[in-house]
């Protein structure tokens, strides 16, 4: 049993995180059309899906983040220290990286607050832990609008005989990350679901693109095997019945690399015919269409960049510009979710005003102020920096400066004596 499941068992053994929807409230239960575990398998087992999801996740959160506060708040520094310490203890940067992959691939990720009343740590639930989501109706309407509880699979709950109520987590105990939800607060739809869905047209059903691509990849090695070792039909004259039975058994049990098949029909002559594939059959256009649809589904130019001739650097840049339009909404969603469900709660727990503190998550690195030569020269004239400090910065800008010559001892003393004499003359004149 993994450490996550053991920790989950330990946490779920305490009643406070459990609770059913209010008996008076009307709820509807939403389940995933395709099990999230099956969606995650596609990520784990298809190289195109994994590389595309990894690229999108890295583009969204891979650059890291830093926090800022409203400097006008009297306790801004304390609020920032509280949040930064929480991020460090939680390893929030690593959690967001892992979460972004599952969020983009499956459309959902679930974090369990180990202590809902005092947020200090969270654990990511397994991808198949939540069986369904209870959604509360808008009063007077049959329109779901917010999550009322999360029903866990019985496999993740200790003890037997737990009913649906006993397996329901309170919404305040869960951080539910979701994209493209059908209902507000409901289950999301990820990038890979569309590749696993079938499509019904009239009475016919089109297979899922993931199935068709896998089928093509399954057949291609067999085609090479047929060319390397084709089946051969040997026609024997006046063959007996037992030969015919051997022929039938050979067909049924022939190996993948091809077999010799014998036939002895009446009047047959002794001939050998290799069974070949018609070279006029051209399927590349159909294969290209299916593969193109698959690439459109993963929404990233990465596969084309490495696999398509003529996909130039300019084309890749244009495609990445379009991809950034998909990334920015995901970044904004993650930013708001973290600020509301994590940062705000932590600041309030510290006895501070979360609204006044205005702790914000910012992706990337803080921008350092740019210093130019003109600013340094002005600072030198005003006496804000010493000459040796200016020289050190000038070397960084590429200036070639000789080493500063140190005055000899005698010269230094003469200059000092001369300066003292001049100062004394000025005092006498005054």
CORPE-V755700 format. One record per pair of residues at least 6 apart in sequence whose C-alpha atoms are under 7 Angstrom apart, sorted by the first residue. I is the first residue (numbers start at 1). J is the second residue. D is the distance in whole Angstrom. If there is no record, write none. Layout:
i = (I | I)
j = (J | J)
d = (D | D)
//
This chain:
i = (9 | 9 | 9 | 11 | 12 | 13 | 17 | 17 | 17 | 18 | 18 | 18 | 18 | 19 | 19 | 19 | 19 | 20 | 20 | 20 | 21 | 21 | 25 | 26 | 26 | 27 | 27 | 27 | 27 | 28 | 28 | 28 | 29 | 29 | 29 | 29 | 30 | 30 | 30 | 31 | 31 | 31 | 32 | 36 | 36 | 36 | 37 | 37 | 39 | 39 | 39 | 40 | 43 | 43 | 44 | 48 | 49 | 52 | 52 | 52 | 53 | 53 | 53 | 54 | 57 | 57 | 57 | 59 | 60 | 60 | 60 | 61 | 61 | 62 | 63 | 63 | 64 | 64 | 64 | 65 | 65 | 65 | 65 | 65 | 66 | 66 | 66 | 66 | 67 | 67 | 67 | 67 | 68 | 68 | 68 | 69 | 69 | 69 | 69 | 69 | 69 | 70 | 70 | 70 | 70 | 73 | 73 | 76 | 79 | 79 | 80 | 82 | 83 | 83 | 83 | 90 | 99 | 102 | 102 | 103 | 103 | 103 | 103 | 104 | 104 | 105 | 105 | 105 | 106 | 106 | 106 | 106 | 106 | 107 | 107 | 107 | 107 | 107 | 108 | 108 | 108 | 108 | 108 | 109 | 109 | 109 | 109 | 110 | 110 | 110 | 110 | 110 | 110 | 111 | 111 | 111 | 111 | 111 | 111 | 111 | 112 | 112 | 112 | 112 | 112 | 112 | 112 | 113 | 113 | 113 | 113 | 113 | 113 | 114 | 114 | 116 | 116 | 119 | 129 | 129 | 129 | 130 | 130 | 130 | 130 | 131 | 131 | 131 | 132 | 132 | 133 | 133 | 133 | 133 | 133 | 134 | 134 | 134 | 134 | 135 | 135 | 135 | 135 | 135 | 135 | 136 | 136 | 136 | 136 | 136 | 137 | 137 | 137 | 138 | 138 | 144 | 145 | 145 | 145 | 146 | 146 | 147 | 147 | 147 | 148 | 149 | 149 | 149 | 149 | 150 | 150 | 150 | 150 | 151 | 151 | 151 | 151 | 152 | 152 | 157 | 178 | 178 | 179 | 179 | 179 | 180 | 180 | 181 | 181 | 181 | 182 | 191 | 191 | 192 | 194 | 195 | 195 | 195 | 195 | 195 | 196 | 196 | 196 | 197 | 198 | 198 | 198 | 198 | 199 | 199 | 199 | 200 | 209 | 209 | 213 | 225 | 225 | 226 | 226 | 229 | 229 | 230 | 230 | 230 | 230 | 230 | 231 | 231 | 231 | 231 | 231 | 232 | 232 | 232 | 232 | 232 | 232 | 232 | 233 | 233 | 233 | 233 | 233 | 233 | 233 | 234 | 234 | 234 | 234 | 234 | 234 | 234 | 235 | 235 | 235 | 235 | 235 | 235 | 235 | 235 | 236 | 236 | 236 | 236 | 236 | 236 | 236 | 237 | 237 | 237 | 237 | 237 | 237 | 237 | 238 | 238 | 238 | 238 | 238 | 239 | 239 | 244 | 247 | 247 | 247 | 250 | 251 | 300 | 301 | 301 | 301 | 304 | 305 | 305 | 335 | 339 | 339 | 343 | 344 | 347 | 347 | 348 | 376 | 379 | 380 | 395)
j = (156 | 157 | 158 | 114 | 157 | 158 | 169 | 170 | 173 | 166 | 168 | 169 | 170 | 165 | 168 | 169 | 170 | 149 | 165 | 168 | 148 | 149 | 136 | 136 | 137 | 134 | 135 | 136 | 137 | 134 | 135 | 136 | 132 | 133 | 134 | 135 | 132 | 133 | 134 | 131 | 132 | 133 | 187 | 106 | 127 | 128 | 127 | 128 | 106 | 192 | 193 | 106 | 49 | 50 | 50 | 303 | 298 | 298 | 300 | 302 | 101 | 104 | 105 | 101 | 97 | 100 | 101 | 327 | 327 | 330 | 331 | 96 | 97 | 97 | 363 | 364 | 93 | 363 | 364 | 361 | 362 | 363 | 364 | 365 | 361 | 362 | 363 | 365 | 359 | 360 | 361 | 362 | 359 | 360 | 361 | 76 | 80 | 357 | 358 | 359 | 360 | 76 | 357 | 358 | 359 | 356 | 357 | 357 | 347 | 357 | 359 | 347 | 343 | 346 | 347 | 121 | 109 | 108 | 109 | 109 | 177 | 178 | 190 | 190 | 191 | 190 | 191 | 192 | 189 | 190 | 191 | 192 | 193 | 178 | 179 | 188 | 189 | 190 | 177 | 178 | 179 | 187 | 188 | 127 | 176 | 177 | 178 | 124 | 125 | 174 | 175 | 176 | 177 | 122 | 123 | 124 | 125 | 174 | 175 | 176 | 122 | 123 | 124 | 125 | 173 | 174 | 175 | 119 | 121 | 122 | 123 | 173 | 174 | 121 | 122 | 172 | 173 | 346 | 152 | 153 | 156 | 150 | 151 | 152 | 153 | 151 | 152 | 153 | 150 | 151 | 147 | 149 | 150 | 151 | 186 | 147 | 148 | 149 | 150 | 144 | 145 | 146 | 147 | 148 | 186 | 144 | 145 | 146 | 147 | 148 | 143 | 144 | 145 | 144 | 145 | 183 | 183 | 184 | 185 | 184 | 185 | 171 | 185 | 186 | 171 | 168 | 169 | 170 | 171 | 168 | 169 | 170 | 171 | 164 | 167 | 168 | 169 | 167 | 168 | 167 | 187 | 188 | 188 | 189 | 190 | 188 | 189 | 187 | 188 | 189 | 188 | 297 | 298 | 298 | 297 | 208 | 209 | 210 | 294 | 297 | 208 | 209 | 210 | 208 | 205 | 206 | 207 | 208 | 205 | 206 | 207 | 206 | 290 | 294 | 291 | 256 | 257 | 257 | 258 | 257 | 258 | 257 | 258 | 274 | 275 | 276 | 258 | 259 | 260 | 274 | 275 | 259 | 260 | 261 | 272 | 273 | 274 | 275 | 260 | 261 | 262 | 272 | 273 | 274 | 275 | 260 | 261 | 262 | 263 | 271 | 272 | 273 | 262 | 263 | 264 | 268 | 269 | 270 | 271 | 272 | 262 | 263 | 264 | 268 | 269 | 270 | 271 | 264 | 265 | 266 | 267 | 268 | 269 | 270 | 264 | 265 | 266 | 267 | 268 | 264 | 265 | 263 | 261 | 262 | 263 | 261 | 261 | 323 | 316 | 319 | 320 | 311 | 311 | 316 | 361 | 360 | 361 | 359 | 354 | 353 | 354 | 354 | 390 | 385 | 386 | 401)
d = (7 | 6 | 6 | 6 | 7 | 7 | 6 | 6 | 6 | 7 | 6 | 4 | 5 | 7 | 6 | 6 | 5 | 7 | 5 | 6 | 6 | 6 | 7 | 6 | 6 | 6 | 5 | 4 | 6 | 6 | 5 | 7 | 6 | 5 | 5 | 6 | 5 | 5 | 6 | 7 | 5 | 7 | 7 | 6 | 6 | 6 | 6 | 5 | 6 | 6 | 6 | 7 | 5 | 5 | 6 | 7 | 7 | 6 | 6 | 7 | 6 | 7 | 6 | 6 | 7 | 5 | 5 | 7 | 6 | 7 | 6 | 7 | 6 | 7 | 7 | 5 | 6 | 6 | 5 | 7 | 5 | 4 | 5 | 6 | 6 | 5 | 6 | 6 | 7 | 5 | 5 | 6 | 6 | 5 | 7 | 6 | 6 | 6 | 5 | 4 | 6 | 6 | 5 | 5 | 7 | 6 | 6 | 6 | 6 | 7 | 7 | 7 | 6 | 7 | 7 | 6 | 6 | 7 | 6 | 6 | 7 | 7 | 7 | 5 | 6 | 5 | 5 | 5 | 6 | 4 | 7 | 7 | 7 | 5 | 5 | 5 | 4 | 4 | 5 | 4 | 7 | 7 | 6 | 7 | 6 | 5 | 7 | 6 | 6 | 7 | 6 | 5 | 6 | 6 | 6 | 4 | 6 | 6 | 5 | 7 | 5 | 5 | 6 | 7 | 6 | 5 | 6 | 7 | 6 | 5 | 7 | 5 | 6 | 6 | 5 | 7 | 5 | 7 | 6 | 6 | 7 | 6 | 6 | 5 | 6 | 6 | 5 | 5 | 6 | 5 | 7 | 6 | 5 | 6 | 7 | 6 | 5 | 5 | 6 | 6 | 7 | 6 | 5 | 5 | 7 | 5 | 6 | 6 | 6 | 6 | 5 | 4 | 6 | 6 | 6 | 6 | 6 | 5 | 7 | 6 | 5 | 7 | 5 | 6 | 6 | 6 | 5 | 5 | 5 | 5 | 5 | 7 | 7 | 7 | 5 | 4 | 6 | 5 | 6 | 7 | 6 | 5 | 5 | 6 | 7 | 5 | 5 | 6 | 4 | 6 | 7 | 7 | 6 | 7 | 7 | 6 | 5 | 5 | 7 | 7 | 5 | 7 | 6 | 5 | 7 | 6 | 5 | 5 | 6 | 5 | 7 | 6 | 7 | 6 | 7 | 7 | 5 | 6 | 6 | 5 | 5 | 7 | 5 | 7 | 6 | 7 | 4 | 5 | 6 | 6 | 5 | 6 | 5 | 6 | 7 | 6 | 4 | 6 | 6 | 5 | 6 | 6 | 5 | 6 | 7 | 7 | 6 | 5 | 6 | 6 | 4 | 6 | 6 | 5 | 6 | 6 | 6 | 5 | 5 | 6 | 7 | 6 | 4 | 6 | 6 | 5 | 7 | 5 | 7 | 7 | 6 | 5 | 5 | 6 | 5 | 6 | 6 | 7 | 7 | 4 | 6 | 6 | 6 | 5 | 7 | 7 | 7 | 6 | 7 | 6 | 7 | 7 | 6 | 7 | 6 | 6 | 7 | 7 | 5 | 7 | 6 | 6 | 7 | 6 | 7 | 7)
//
